[in-house]
Amino acid sequence: MQITEVRELSDSELEKELTEQERALMNLRFRKATMQLTNTNELGNTRKTIARIKTVIRERAITASMASESPESLAQGE
């Protein structure tokens, strides 16, 4: 999943996708431990997808907190 695809998701879809990706990562780790994983690149790809999702969630949180601050407090440097 690319960053543009992640940014198109809503907040609830992001949370759902994060849960699914974390579960997929856990399953991949189990498959690796039992020698059933043939494509080890899947682990890295899943971790990167999780990082992208967390990044977008954090960006939105920062944007929301900045929007909730009053313009006067921003001008004063608080």
CNS distance restraints for C-alpha pairs under 8 A (distance, minus, plus):
assign (resid   1 and name CA) (resid   5 and name CA) 6.30 0.50 0.50
assign (resid   1 and name CA) (resid   6 and name CA) 6.90 0.50 0.50
assign (resid   1 and name CA) (resid  49 and name CA) 6.19 0.50 0.50
assign (resid   2 and name CA) (resid   6 and name CA) 6.42 0.50 0.50
assign (resid   2 and name CA) (resid  49 and name CA) 7.57 0.50 0.50
assign (resid   3 and name CA) (resid   7 and name CA) 6.14 0.50 0.50
assign (resid   3 and name CA) (resid  52 and name CA) 6.28 0.50 0.50
assign (resid   4 and name CA) (resid   8 and name CA) 6.47 0.50 0.50
assign (resid   5 and name CA) (resid   9 and name CA) 7.00 0.50 0.50
assign (resid   6 and name CA) (resid  14 and name CA) 7.43 0.50 0.50
assign (resid   6 and name CA) (resid  52 and name CA) 7.26 0.50 0.50
assign (resid   6 and name CA) (resid  53 and name CA) 6.33 0.50 0.50
assign (resid   6 and name CA) (resid  56 and name CA) 7.35 0.50 0.50
assign (resid   7 and name CA) (resid  56 and name CA) 6.55 0.50 0.50
assign (resid   9 and name CA) (resid  13 and name CA) 5.73 0.50 0.50
assign (resid   9 and name CA) (resid  14 and name CA) 6.02 0.50 0.50
assign (resid  10 and name CA) (resid  14 and name CA) 6.10 0.50 0.50
assign (resid  11 and name CA) (resid  15 and name CA) 6.39 0.50 0.50
assign (resid  11 and name CA) (resid  57 and name CA) 7.49 0.50 0.50
assign (resid  12 and name CA) (resid  16 and name CA) 6.27 0.50 0.50
assign (resid  13 and name CA) (resid  17 and name CA) 5.99 0.50 0.50
assign (resid  14 and name CA) (resid  18 and name CA) 5.99 0.50 0.50
assign (resid  14 and name CA) (resid  53 and name CA) 6.62 0.50 0.50
assign (resid  14 and name CA) (resid  57 and name CA) 7.48 0.50 0.50
assign (resid  15 and name CA) (resid  19 and name CA) 6.32 0.50 0.50
assign (resid  16 and name CA) (resid  20 and name CA) 6.30 0.50 0.50
assign (resid  17 and name CA) (resid  21 and name CA) 6.06 0.50 0.50
assign (resid  17 and name CA) (resid  53 and name CA) 7.98 0.50 0.50
assign (resid  18 and name CA) (resid  22 and name CA) 6.11 0.50 0.50
assign (resid  18 and name CA) (resid  50 and name CA) 6.23 0.50 0.50
assign (resid  18 and name CA) (resid  53 and name CA) 6.52 0.50 0.50
assign (resid  18 and name CA) (resid  54 and name CA) 7.75 0.50 0.50
assign (resid  19 and name CA) (resid  23 and name CA) 6.21 0.50 0.50
assign (resid  20 and name CA) (resid  24 and name CA) 6.12 0.50 0.50
assign (resid  21 and name CA) (resid  25 and name CA) 6.09 0.50 0.50
assign (resid  21 and name CA) (resid  46 and name CA) 6.53 0.50 0.50
assign (resid  21 and name CA) (resid  49 and name CA) 7.51 0.50 0.50
assign (resid  21 and name CA) (resid  50 and name CA) 6.37 0.50 0.50
assign (resid  22 and name CA) (resid  26 and name CA) 6.31 0.50 0.50
assign (resid  22 and name CA) (resid  50 and name CA) 7.12 0.50 0.50
assign (resid  23 and name CA) (resid  27 and name CA) 6.30 0.50 0.50
assign (resid  24 and name CA) (resid  28 and name CA) 6.13 0.50 0.50
assign (resid  24 and name CA) (resid  46 and name CA) 7.57 0.50 0.50
assign (resid  25 and name CA) (resid  29 and name CA) 6.21 0.50 0.50
assign (resid  25 and name CA) (resid  43 and name CA) 6.55 0.50 0.50
assign (resid  25 and name CA) (resid  46 and name CA) 6.21 0.50 0.50
assign (resid  25 and name CA) (resid  47 and name CA) 7.20 0.50 0.50
assign (resid  26 and name CA) (resid  30 and name CA) 6.37 0.50 0.50
assign (resid  27 and name CA) (resid  31 and name CA) 6.18 0.50 0.50
assign (resid  28 and name CA) (resid  32 and name CA) 6.08 0.50 0.50
assign (resid  28 and name CA) (resid  37 and name CA) 7.10 0.50 0.50
assign (resid  28 and name CA) (resid  42 and name CA) 7.63 0.50 0.50
assign (resid  28 and name CA) (resid  43 and name CA) 6.51 0.50 0.50
assign (resid  29 and name CA) (resid  33 and name CA) 6.17 0.50 0.50
assign (resid  29 and name CA) (resid  43 and name CA) 7.56 0.50 0.50
assign (resid  30 and name CA) (resid  34 and name CA) 6.29 0.50 0.50
assign (resid  31 and name CA) (resid  35 and name CA) 6.10 0.50 0.50
assign (resid  31 and name CA) (resid  36 and name CA) 4.92 0.50 0.50
assign (resid  31 and name CA) (resid  37 and name CA) 5.17 0.50 0.50
assign (resid  32 and name CA) (resid  36 and name CA) 5.89 0.50 0.50
assign (resid  32 and name CA) (resid  37 and name CA) 4.92 0.50 0.50
assign (resid  32 and name CA) (resid  40 and name CA) 7.80 0.50 0.50
assign (resid  40 and name CA) (resid  44 and name CA) 7.65 0.50 0.50
assign (resid  41 and name CA) (resid  45 and name CA) 6.26 0.50 0.50
assign (resid  42 and name CA) (resid  46 and name CA) 6.01 0.50 0.50
assign (resid  43 and name CA) (resid  47 and name CA) 6.25 0.50 0.50
assign (resid  44 and name CA) (resid  48 and name CA) 6.13 0.50 0.50
assign (resid  45 and name CA) (resid  49 and name CA) 6.20 0.50 0.50
assign (resid  46 and name CA) (resid  50 and name CA) 6.25 0.50 0.50
assign (resid  47 and name CA) (resid  51 and name CA) 6.26 0.50 0.50
assign (resid  48 and name CA) (resid  52 and name CA) 6.18 0.50 0.50
assign (resid  49 and name CA) (resid  53 and name CA) 6.24 0.50 0.50
assign (resid  50 and name CA) (resid  54 and name CA) 6.19 0.50 0.50
assign (resid  51 and name CA) (resid  55 and name CA) 6.02 0.50 0.50
assign (resid  52 and name CA) (resid  56 and name CA) 6.32 0.50 0.50
assign (resid  53 and name CA) (resid  57 and name CA) 6.26 0.50 0.50
assign (resid  54 and name CA) (resid  58 and name CA) 6.12 0.50 0.50
assign (resid  55 and name CA) (resid  59 and name CA) 6.10 0.50 0.50
assign (resid  56 and name CA) (resid  60 and name CA) 6.18 0.50 0.50
assign (resid  57 and name CA) (resid  61 and name CA) 6.28 0.50 0.50
assign (resid  58 and name CA) (resid  62 and name CA) 6.20 0.50 0.50
assign (resid  59 and name CA) (resid  63 and name CA) 6.13 0.50 0.50
assign (resid  60 and name CA) (resid  64 and name CA) 6.03 0.50 0.50
assign (resid  61 and name CA) (resid  65 and name CA) 6.18 0.50 0.50
assign (resid  62 and name CA) (resid  66 and name CA) 6.14 0.50 0.50
assign (resid  63 and name CA) (resid  67 and name CA) 6.10 0.50 0.50
assign (resid  64 and name CA) (resid  68 and name CA) 6.21 0.50 0.50
assign (resid  65 and name CA) (resid  69 and name CA) 6.48 0.50 0.50
assign (resid  69 and name CA) (resid  73 and name CA) 7.01 0.50 0.50
assign (resid  69 and name CA) (resid  74 and name CA) 7.37 0.50 0.50
assign (resid  70 and name CA) (resid  74 and name CA) 6.72 0.50 0.50
assign (resid  71 and name CA) (resid  75 and name CA) 6.26 0.50 0.50
assign (resid  72 and name CA) (resid  76 and name CA) 6.36 0.50 0.50
assign (resid  73 and name CA) (resid  77 and name CA) 6.29 0.50 0.50
assign (resid  73 and name CA) (resid  78 and name CA) 5.45 0.50 0.50
assign (resid  74 and name CA) (resid  78 and name CA) 6.04 0.50 0.50
